[in-house]
Amino acid sequence: MLWTVEKIAALSLVDLKSLMVNVSARGNLEVTALCEAELLARKPKSNLKAAFALPEGFVKVTRTAVTKRLELDVCELLVGSAKELSLTYDFSVEKARSLSSGVKRFIPHKLLDAKGNAKTGGRQKSGRVVFDRYISYRLKNDVYALVCLLIDGDDESGIRYLVLGSPNVLPNFKTLQELRPELQDREKIGLSAGGEGFDNFKEASARFAWMIDQVAPKL
């Protein structure tokens, strides 16, 4: 049989896979390629881009030399906090997986990114805030994070410091929408439902260290 794009597209998924196996075994590279293309076309399209779609007419926030310097400063503070905590607590991927056994699709968090820097939030990457830098640790279904956030480039003194975690741990817990009023209705960021807000890094980092002491295993 002469296999065409139309004939292959009309096959059921089972028949399509069977055909690909057979023609591949016979060395028919042309039909194999057509089968692979059809299988790829049938894969469900990801809604990830739609989930992070920007509002119509959106203009990225302004990042000045001053705000970039502020970002470097908070990143340095975050990295310092992460390194200090790592001297006392076991944040290893292996330990987190062990303690989170039974949690479906558990993905452990390293405190810092792959290069040893503070992590960058998605809203900063999309240009919706001046900076959104953080460190985080995940255990079971909860994420514990220390966040330094600047929403508006015209308000250089408006840095917010957030400690995100479980309401079972943080007594002054507020929802993410209360802590981050710039979020659109029902908009979620990661797994964190909320936490506590602070006016300065010293208080926030101390609270984060206290929270980590409640949940993380020691070395």
Phi, psi and omega in degrees: 000141176272109183275125177247170178301320182293317181293321179292321180294335182278350182286152171290166181298320180297313180294324179297314179294321179296316178300316181299319178298315183294312183290328177294320179295329180272358177080019179275088187291329183294312181289325176302316180297322178295321178295317179298319179295321179292319177298318179296321181293334182274350179295139180298137181284137181288141176264013184300316181295321180296324182295330181252020181298139181273150179301151179298134181078012183297138176238128182299148179293158181276132176246112181263173177299325180292313182291330175293324177292320176299321179297316178299321180296313182291327177296319178298319178295318180296316179297319178298318179296317180297316181294321180294317180294327181293346177283342184246327188245151180267100180261016184296150178300319182297318181292319179297318179296319180298315181286344181253020180304134180098346178278120183294138177053038179290130177237111182292154177248129167278147183303319182246171179282182186298337181262005180082020179253168173295145181285159181247125180289154183297328181290332173288318181299328180271357177082020182270342174225161181294309170207152181214088185246145186200166167236151183208156180221134179245137176219123184056237183262007184247144175245133180245120187222151172242119190240138171242120191227134172232117185279308191246127180292342179275355181238078186291344179265003187266032178292133178253144180239119185241140171245110184259139181184197183278142175295342177285344181253318184266112184291335181257034185301134172233153180292161180299324179294327177289323182281330183231077184295348179285346179292145176286164181307128176066009179287134181245152176232112179062213183259354185283130178267344181160198183170223181229149180248151182220159182269346182214159185291325182302311180292320181295315181293326177294321179292320179297317178297320177298316180296315179300323180296334180282336190237331187269145177286147178272158179293000000 
